[in-house]
Amino acid sequence: MGDMGKQLPNTKLVVLKGYPTLHEADIVRSILQGEEIDAIISNENMTALGWHLTKAFNPRGIEVLVLSSNLDRAREILELHTSIDISPEEALHEFETVPVAPCEKFAFKAARSSLFAWLFPPLIFQAIYYCHHAGKASLLEPPSNEAEFQRNLRRTWAVGLPFCTFYGIVLYYMLRDIL
């Protein structure tokens, strides 16, 4: 209980650098943690809640803090990562693109539309449209990932059917007095 107020040697936190956005600071923190350097972001929660007031809270930006004993090594790592010059075209060629069959795209759009239909009801018609086209497209070109294709179609109907039933009942009770 008496050790809680004591500070360990070389545990003073110092500012490594300030960044304009939380995302940039988080990327730097991840790079440093990947190199086994402990790093934290100052006022992370405050900047997440009041992102539009970040400059008012801290004019230097969102600060990444490291231990004073790791400051030089952290600067070297950041210098190494920022000195690599890769054009956007070269960066895109590093990643493989996996071709996706049209039926899979339609199935994904159908699942997404049926989920958002709970917020905006007319999207259920878009989900039905995408399901129809997913079925037609699967006859022309089979999906590359059959399990994901089936899962998206099941999601569409598992969300869409209760949605249609619910809104059908609501519309019935709303319109029964009018008609």
Residue frames relative to the residue before (quaternion, step in Angstrom):
aa qw qx qy qz dx dy dz
M 1.0000 0.0000 0.0000 0.0000 0.00 0.00 0.00
G 0.6610 0.5129 -0.3091 0.4522 3.57 1.09 -0.61
D 0.6263 0.5690 -0.3381 0.4120 3.63 1.19 -0.43
M 0.5158 0.6814 -0.4193 0.3063 3.60 1.16 -0.33
G 0.7071 0.4520 -0.2735 0.4700 3.60 1.00 -0.63
K 0.5859 0.5880 -0.3731 0.4145 3.59 1.22 -0.32
Q 0.2811 -0.7422 0.5866 0.1615 3.52 -1.16 0.68
L 0.4261 -0.6929 0.5184 0.2638 3.54 -0.96 0.90
P 0.5757 -0.5876 0.4145 0.3892 3.62 -1.08 0.53
N 0.8389 0.1642 -0.1610 0.4934 3.58 -1.17 0.74
T 0.5066 0.6405 -0.4449 0.3676 3.60 0.99 0.70
K 0.3838 0.7063 -0.5047 0.3147 3.56 1.16 0.43
L 0.3209 -0.7453 0.5550 0.1831 3.56 -0.87 1.00
V 0.0623 -0.7840 0.6175 0.0132 3.54 -0.99 0.91
V 0.5317 -0.6280 0.4674 0.3233 3.55 -1.20 0.57
L 0.3057 -0.7411 0.5730 0.1703 3.54 -0.81 1.04
K 0.7455 -0.2603 0.2153 0.5746 3.57 0.82 -1.04
G 0.3479 -0.7094 0.5693 0.2271 3.56 -1.24 0.45
Y 0.1520 -0.7938 0.5865 0.0517 3.59 -1.04 0.83
P 0.5504 -0.6547 0.4074 0.3200 3.59 -1.03 0.71
T 0.7975 0.1978 -0.1154 0.5582 3.62 1.08 -0.58
L 0.6133 -0.5572 0.4237 0.3659 3.52 -1.27 0.48
H 0.6164 0.5672 -0.3464 0.4224 3.58 1.06 -0.73
E 0.6597 0.5003 -0.3109 0.4667 3.58 0.91 -0.86
A 0.6554 0.5052 -0.3089 0.4688 3.57 0.94 -0.87
D 0.6537 0.5136 -0.3116 0.4603 3.59 1.01 -0.78
I 0.6177 0.5285 -0.3432 0.4704 3.60 1.05 -0.68
V 0.6566 0.4988 -0.3114 0.4724 3.59 0.93 -0.88
R 0.6339 0.5227 -0.3316 0.4637 3.59 0.97 -0.82
S 0.6572 0.5107 -0.3098 0.4596 3.60 0.97 -0.84
I 0.6291 0.5242 -0.3351 0.4660 3.58 0.99 -0.80
L 0.6831 0.4858 -0.2893 0.4623 3.57 0.88 -0.93
Q 0.6642 0.4890 -0.3173 0.4680 3.59 0.94 -0.79
G 0.6017 0.5499 -0.3511 0.4608 3.58 1.17 -0.55
E 0.6950 0.4135 -0.2471 0.5338 3.56 1.22 -0.55
E 0.4997 -0.6981 0.3761 0.3484 3.57 1.34 0.36
I 0.4667 0.5946 -0.4953 0.4281 3.54 0.95 0.98
D 0.3798 -0.7249 0.5281 0.2267 3.56 -0.72 1.07
A 0.0784 0.7850 -0.6074 0.0932 3.55 -0.84 1.03
I 0.0967 -0.7779 0.6184 0.0565 3.53 -1.14 0.69
I 0.3691 -0.6887 0.5738 0.2453 3.53 -1.29 0.36
S 0.3785 -0.7353 0.5121 0.2321 3.57 -0.76 1.01
N 0.8576 0.0593 -0.0836 0.5039 3.54 -1.04 0.87
E 0.1189 0.8378 -0.5229 0.1026 3.57 0.99 0.81
N 0.6981 0.4606 -0.2813 0.4706 3.58 0.85 -0.90
M 0.6392 0.5258 -0.3350 0.4503 3.58 0.98 -0.73
T 0.6836 0.4668 -0.2977 0.4756 3.57 0.94 -0.80
A 0.6175 0.5297 -0.3552 0.4603 3.59 1.10 -0.53
L 0.6965 0.4590 -0.2739 0.4788 3.58 1.00 -0.77
G 0.8080 0.1766 -0.0724 0.5574 3.55 0.89 -0.92
W 0.0114 -0.8582 0.5132 -0.0088 3.58 0.80 1.02
H 0.6597 0.5151 -0.3149 0.4474 3.57 1.05 -0.68
L 0.7104 0.4141 -0.2511 0.5107 3.59 1.26 -0.28
T 0.2852 0.8066 -0.4839 0.1842 3.58 1.29 0.22
K 0.6834 0.4797 -0.2936 0.4654 3.59 0.87 -0.92
A 0.6214 0.5321 -0.3467 0.4588 3.60 1.10 -0.59
F 0.6610 0.4959 -0.3077 0.4717 3.59 1.02 -0.80
N 0.8057 -0.0268 0.0767 0.5867 3.55 0.89 -0.94
P 0.3162 -0.7946 0.4852 0.1823 3.61 -0.21 1.21
R 0.6373 0.5309 -0.3365 0.4459 3.61 1.14 -0.47
G 0.5925 -0.5584 0.3761 0.4423 3.58 1.23 -0.15
I 0.6653 -0.4558 0.3886 0.4457 3.53 -1.31 -0.27
E 0.2526 -0.8287 0.4902 0.0961 3.53 -0.46 1.25
V 0.2462 -0.7096 0.6412 0.1569 3.51 -1.16 0.79
L 0.1568 -0.8077 0.5670 0.0386 3.54 -0.73 1.13
V 0.0443 -0.7725 0.6333 0.0161 3.56 -1.10 0.80
L 0.6130 -0.5149 0.4273 0.4201 3.55 -1.27 0.20
S 0.5854 -0.6066 0.4055 0.3534 3.57 -1.04 0.76
S 0.6369 0.5330 -0.3322 0.4470 3.61 1.09 -0.62
N 0.7262 0.4121 -0.2367 0.4968 3.61 1.17 -0.47
L 0.3925 0.7689 -0.4513 0.2261 3.60 1.26 -0.06
D 0.6873 0.4820 -0.3014 0.4521 3.61 0.79 -0.94
R 0.6594 0.5000 -0.3076 0.4697 3.59 0.93 -0.87
A 0.6423 0.5217 -0.3235 0.4591 3.59 0.98 -0.80
R 0.6399 0.5143 -0.3234 0.4705 3.60 1.00 -0.78
E 0.6361 0.5250 -0.3247 0.4630 3.59 1.00 -0.81
I 0.6600 0.5054 -0.3090 0.4620 3.59 0.93 -0.88
L 0.6674 0.4878 -0.3071 0.4714 3.58 0.93 -0.84
E 0.6244 0.5300 -0.3388 0.4631 3.59 1.03 -0.74
L 0.6400 0.5236 -0.3192 0.4630 3.57 1.00 -0.81
H 0.7041 0.4695 -0.2684 0.4601 3.59 0.92 -0.91
T 0.7154 0.4332 -0.2710 0.4764 3.60 1.03 -0.63
S 0.6384 0.5420 -0.3391 0.4287 3.61 1.19 -0.29
I 0.5325 0.6122 -0.4176 0.4088 3.60 1.22 -0.13
D 0.1474 -0.7985 0.5813 0.0521 3.55 -0.66 1.13
I 0.1196 0.7644 -0.6195 0.1330 3.56 -0.50 1.24
S 0.3870 -0.7073 0.5367 0.2490 3.54 -0.83 0.94
P 0.6369 -0.5375 0.3787 0.4026 3.62 -1.14 0.46
E 0.6247 0.5428 -0.3458 0.4423 3.60 1.05 -0.69
E 0.6599 0.4956 -0.3045 0.4756 3.57 1.00 -0.85
A 0.6385 0.5273 -0.3299 0.4532 3.58 1.00 -0.77
L 0.6535 0.5119 -0.3191 0.4572 3.59 1.01 -0.75
H 0.6603 0.5177 -0.3159 0.4430 3.59 1.05 -0.69
E 0.5625 0.6091 -0.3881 0.4025 3.59 1.22 -0.33
F 0.7212 0.4080 -0.2364 0.5074 3.57 1.11 -0.62
E 0.3740 -0.7058 0.5549 0.2324 3.52 -1.00 0.84
T 0.2445 -0.7416 0.6013 0.1695 3.52 -1.02 0.76
V 0.2677 -0.7599 0.5772 0.1331 3.52 -0.83 1.03
P 0.3810 -0.7297 0.5049 0.2597 3.60 -0.62 0.99
V 0.1787 -0.7704 0.6075 0.0740 3.53 -1.01 0.90
A 0.4499 -0.6947 0.4965 0.2617 3.53 -0.85 1.01
P 0.6124 -0.5757 0.3877 0.3785 3.62 -1.08 0.65
C 0.6284 0.5464 -0.3547 0.4251 3.60 1.00 -0.73
E 0.6352 0.5231 -0.3328 0.4607 3.60 1.08 -0.67
K 0.6258 0.5277 -0.3365 0.4655 3.58 1.04 -0.75
F 0.6646 0.4955 -0.3036 0.4697 3.58 0.95 -0.88
A 0.6474 0.5195 -0.3259 0.4526 3.61 0.97 -0.81
F 0.6479 0.5060 -0.3200 0.4709 3.59 0.99 -0.81
K 0.6599 0.5008 -0.3093 0.4669 3.59 0.93 -0.88
A 0.6258 0.5339 -0.3394 0.4561 3.60 1.05 -0.73
A 0.6634 0.5005 -0.3100 0.4618 3.59 0.90 -0.91
R 0.6631 0.5032 -0.3018 0.4648 3.57 0.95 -0.88
S 0.6595 0.5111 -0.3123 0.4543 3.60 0.93 -0.87
S 0.6677 0.4964 -0.3207 0.4527 3.59 0.94 -0.81
L 0.6163 0.5355 -0.3492 0.4599 3.60 1.10 -0.61
F 0.7296 0.4214 -0.2414 0.4815 3.56 0.87 -0.95
A 0.4995 0.6561 -0.4308 0.3667 3.59 1.22 -0.18
W 0.5611 0.5864 -0.3999 0.4259 3.59 1.16 -0.40
L 0.6998 0.4311 -0.2666 0.5034 3.58 1.15 -0.56
F 0.7880 0.1037 -0.0264 0.6064 3.56 1.07 -0.80
P 0.3567 -0.8199 0.4042 0.1926 3.60 0.13 1.35
P 0.6451 0.5346 -0.3755 0.3963 3.69 0.82 -0.66
L 0.5339 0.6351 -0.4140 0.3745 3.62 1.18 -0.29
I 0.5266 0.6236 -0.4306 0.3853 3.61 1.16 -0.32
F 0.6237 0.5273 -0.3440 0.4632 3.58 1.08 -0.62
Q 0.6226 0.5196 -0.3313 0.4823 3.56 1.10 -0.69
A 0.6273 0.5293 -0.3354 0.4623 3.61 1.02 -0.76
I 0.6495 0.5005 -0.3188 0.4754 3.59 0.94 -0.81
Y 0.6229 0.5407 -0.3270 0.4611 3.58 1.01 -0.83
Y 0.6907 0.4738 -0.2842 0.4666 3.60 0.85 -0.96
C 0.6154 0.5353 -0.3504 0.4604 3.61 1.03 -0.71
H 0.6404 0.5277 -0.3187 0.4581 3.56 0.96 -0.89
H 0.7068 0.4493 -0.2651 0.4778 3.59 0.88 -0.93
A 0.5897 0.5498 -0.3743 0.4581 3.60 1.10 -0.53
G 0.6548 0.5071 -0.3091 0.4675 3.58 0.99 -0.82
K 0.6629 0.4965 -0.3049 0.4702 3.58 0.94 -0.87
A 0.6848 0.4899 -0.2879 0.4563 3.59 0.91 -0.91
S 0.6304 0.5400 -0.3482 0.4357 3.61 1.07 -0.63
L 0.6009 0.5427 -0.3630 0.4611 3.60 1.19 -0.41
L 0.6920 0.4717 -0.2736 0.4730 3.58 1.09 -0.71
E 0.7935 0.0087 0.0333 0.6076 3.56 0.95 -0.91
P 0.3611 -0.7525 0.4991 0.2327 3.61 -0.51 1.11
P 0.5527 -0.6201 0.4344 0.3483 3.59 -1.10 0.63
S 0.4948 -0.6539 0.4846 0.3044 3.56 -1.13 0.67
N 0.7613 0.1974 -0.1223 0.6054 3.58 1.17 -0.58
E 0.2489 -0.8259 0.4925 0.1154 3.54 0.12 1.35
A 0.6484 0.5346 -0.3258 0.4332 3.60 0.95 -0.86
E 0.6755 0.4790 -0.2969 0.4756 3.61 0.90 -0.89
F 0.6144 0.5502 -0.3358 0.4550 3.58 1.05 -0.77
Q 0.6864 0.4723 -0.2791 0.4773 3.59 0.85 -0.97
R 0.6335 0.5385 -0.3303 0.4467 3.58 1.01 -0.83
N 0.6667 0.4940 -0.3119 0.4629 3.61 0.92 -0.83
L 0.6489 0.5006 -0.3270 0.4705 3.59 1.00 -0.72
R 0.6410 0.5118 -0.3259 0.4701 3.60 1.01 -0.78
R 0.6234 0.5349 -0.3377 0.4595 3.59 1.02 -0.79
T 0.6349 0.5463 -0.3324 0.4336 3.55 0.95 -0.89
W 0.7377 0.4094 -0.2417 0.4793 3.56 0.78 -0.98
A 0.6228 0.5390 -0.3539 0.4431 3.61 1.05 -0.63
V 0.7045 0.4023 -0.2569 0.5252 3.59 1.09 -0.64
G 0.6905 0.5324 -0.2810 0.4009 3.57 0.92 -0.93
L 0.6670 0.5159 -0.3211 0.4310 3.59 0.92 -0.82
P 0.6693 0.4590 -0.3244 0.4859 3.64 0.81 -0.81
F 0.6015 0.5629 -0.3506 0.4455 3.57 1.09 -0.72
C 0.6814 0.4793 -0.2901 0.4709 3.59 0.82 -1.01
T 0.6445 0.5191 -0.3230 0.4591 3.60 0.97 -0.82
F 0.6623 0.5161 -0.3023 0.4513 3.56 0.88 -0.98
Y 0.7294 0.4193 -0.2532 0.4777 3.57 0.75 -1.00
G 0.5782 0.5651 -0.3747 0.4538 3.57 1.14 -0.46
I 0.6603 0.4901 -0.2953 0.4864 3.58 0.97 -0.88
V 0.6418 0.5187 -0.3240 0.4627 3.58 0.96 -0.85
L 0.6741 0.4878 -0.2968 0.4686 3.59 0.89 -0.90
Y 0.6119 0.5536 -0.3500 0.4434 3.59 1.02 -0.76
Y 0.7204 0.4401 -0.2591 0.4692 3.58 0.80 -0.99
M 0.6302 0.5178 -0.3405 0.4677 3.59 1.13 -0.54
L 0.7755 0.3879 -0.1849 0.4625 3.57 0.93 -0.92
R 0.5068 0.6807 -0.4260 0.3136 3.63 1.16 -0.31
D 0.6686 0.4842 -0.3073 0.4735 3.59 1.07 -0.64
I 0.6421 0.5209 -0.3174 0.4644 3.58 1.14 -0.68
L 0.7358 0.3817 -0.2237 0.5127 3.58 0.87 -0.92
